[in-house]
Amino acid sequence: MPMCPRVSDEYKETKKREIAAAARRVFIRKGFAHAVMQDIMDEAGISRGALYAYFDNLEHVFMEVLRYDDEELFQWTGPELQSPVWGMLMKWLGEIEQDLMKLQHSLVRARAEFFLSSAYVKDKKHYPYIRQRYENAVDAISRVIRAGEERGEFQPLQDARSLAGYILSFLNGLMLDTYQLGPDATWAEQQLDVFRNTLKLMLKPSSTDGYRDLSIGE
């Protein structure tokens, strides 16, 4: 009896990410409410068996898409966080500002539809990553604020976690409003300028020179 070839964990992870990338394109194009597993099979060019070998259902796929997106979004906040911290924080906000101008090509619609879906609303306990996702985001931003404080670059007026929650809530709200109404209607660019000035007052950075020229990862 022939033995089935063994597949390495590295291959499995690579394949899973490839499928998630295809699913991301589907969710951006169709949202969550109108997407089905067949759409992902077609986009990824795989069989039903191949898809279900990695994912149980559409919600499972969406959770992994969010997880991979979050990894990329907060990668710069890790132990190798560069200085000046204010510059890195402002660069991150600059990238978010660019994303705000093209929200029709983002996951904002799919996220909103998922959070309003009957499956999630009726049984939130079955989606622990949603709560964990928020905690991870707050932790990541908190690390940045604490790093700035420890390096003598920030003198925050509030504790890091409260500020991180505020940052996250503002950005999430602005993204949702801007998706629904458009960046001109929400004055997205101007709101972000106000937000930067507010952060400057709350974090009291020692220097703000040249922050718009800094690049994450450089």
Stockholm file with secondary structure:
# STOCKHOLM 1.0

chainA/1-218         MPMCPRVSDEYKETKKREIAAAARRVFIRKGFAHAVMQDIMDEAGISRGALYAYFDNLEHVFMEVLRYDDEELFQWTGPELQSPVWGMLMKWLGEIEQDLMKLQHSLVRARAEFFLSSAYVKDKKHYPYIRQRYENAVDAISRVIRAGEERGEFQPLQDARSLAGYILSFLNGLMLDTYQLGPDATWAEQQLDVFRNTLKLMLKPSSTDGYRDLSIGE
#=GR chainA/1-218 SS CCCCCCCCHHHHHHHHHHHHHHHHHHHHHHTTTTCCHHHHHHHHTCCHHHHHTTCSSHHHHHHHHHHHHHHHHTGGGSTTCCSCHHHHHHHHHHHHHHHHTTGGGSSHHHHHHHHTSHHHHHCGGGCHHHHHHHHHHHHHHHHHHHHHHHTTSCCCSSCHHHHHHHHHHHHHHHHHHHHHHCHHHHTHHHHHHHHHHHHHHHHCCSCCTTGGGCCTTC
#=GC SS_cons         CCCCCCCCHHHHHHHHHHHHHHHHHHHHHHTTTTCCHHHHHHHHTCCHHHHHTTCSSHHHHHHHHHHHHHHHHTGGGSTTCCSCHHHHHHHHHHHHHHHHTTGGGSSHHHHHHHHTSHHHHHCGGGCHHHHHHHHHHHHHHHHHHHHHHHTTSCCCSSCHHHHHHHHHHHHHHHHHHHHHHCHHHHTHHHHHHHHHHHHHHHHCCSCCTTGGGCCTTC
//
